[in-house]
Amino acid sequence: MTRREFEKHILETYGIEPDFPWQDKSNAVFRHPLGKKWFALVMDIPKSRLGEKDESVVDVVNLKCPPSLVSSFCQDNGIYHAYHMNKANWISVVLADADEDEIKTLTDISFNLTIKKLAKNKIENENKGTL
């Protein structure tokens, strides 16, 4: 999957455009419309930052993952412990190396995990107002 294909998938599936919070426009964040919580971070990085000996620059997406499944997913082609994020809760996926269907499934998981957190926070905040 290319970066453009990934961005198109996000737009078609969730209706969300990339956000560019840094000057470097090669790094994009995909956020939930409400709460602005990230569910995907796309970057171009040297593959060596993922523990490989290869210095070529690749497009990577960081996705939230249940901690109990991180190590299991990291056995699959193109999936690594997260670069630049909490390795217990996030994975890095090399878009060109991983299976396209697996990327879509992992994106759904990340989207749903982060929206659950938003819903939980909203309920907790509403309950604070009633106490």
SEROTI-432533 format. One record per residue (C-alpha): z, y, x. Coordinates in steps of 0.02 Angstrom, whole numbers, plus 32768, in hexadecimal, padded with zeros to 4 digits. Each point is the difference from the previous one (the first is absolute). Last residue first. Layout:
! residues N
ZYX ...
This chain:
! residues 131
882282E67BD8 7F6080277FA0 7FA880658088 80247F7D8084 7FAD7F807F8E 7F5C80618005 8003800180BF 80227F448006 7F727FDF7F85 7F87806A8066 80357FAB80A2 7FE17F547FB5 7F5580357FBF 7FCE804680AA 803C7F618058 7F9B7F967F85 7F69806F8027 80147FD780B9 80037F447FE8 7F6F80067F85 7F8C80638071 802D7F968097 7FDF7F5E7FA2 7F5C80437FBC 7FCC803380B1 802C7F52803F 7F917FB37F7A 7F6F8075802B 80127FDC80BA 80077F457FDA 7F5E800C7F9D 7FAC80598092 80397F818083 80468056809A 7F9F8030809C 7FA280A07FD4 8093804E7FA1 80807FDB8087 809D7FEB7F96 80A880468036 809A7FBD7FA8 809880577FB7 80B17FD27FCA 80557FB18098 7F8A8056807B 803980AC7FC8 7F69806E8026 7F9F803A809B 7F997F60800D 80327F7E7F82 800E7F48802C 7F4E7FC28004 7F747FC57F8E 7F4D7FEB803E 7FF97F437FEB 80967FB87FA5 80A37FCE8055 804280B17FE3 80007FD97F45 80887F7D801A 80688072806E 7FFD808C7F7F 80237F907F69 80BF80087FF4 7FFD80BA8026 7F9780207F63 7F6A80658039 7FD480B8800C 7F5280218043 7FC2805080A1 7F43800C8008 7FA47FF280A5 7F56803F8037 7FDD7FC780B2 7FF2805280AB 7FD57F8A808F 80887FE98083 800A7F427FED 80977FAD8052 804E7FE67F53 80B380307FD3 7FD7806B7F69 7FFB809D8069 7F7C7FA9806B 7F88800B7F6C 7FED80B88028 802280637F61 7F9F80427F6A 8076801F7F71 80117FD97F46 80AC800D7FB0 801D7FA67F5B 80857FFE7F78 804980AB8021 8079804D7F83 7FBE80A37FB5 80827FFC7F75 7F7F7FF97F77 7F4C7FF1803B 802A7F68806C 7FC7802280B0 7F707FCB8071 8011804880AF 7F7280258077 7FF6800A80BD 7F55802C8049 801980B27FC2 8071802A8093 805180A27FC6 807E7F9A7F9F 80247FE77F46 7F517FBF7FD6 800A7FB87F50 7F877F797FC8 7FC77FFE7F4A 80567F977F7B 7FB17FBC7F60 805F7F5C8015 7F787F7B8004 7F6180678015 804E807F8078 805E7F7D8065 7F647F91800B 7F9680958037 807E8027808A 7FF87F4B803B 7F427FFF7FFB 7FFE80A28064 80777FB58081 7F917F688011 80287F537FC0 
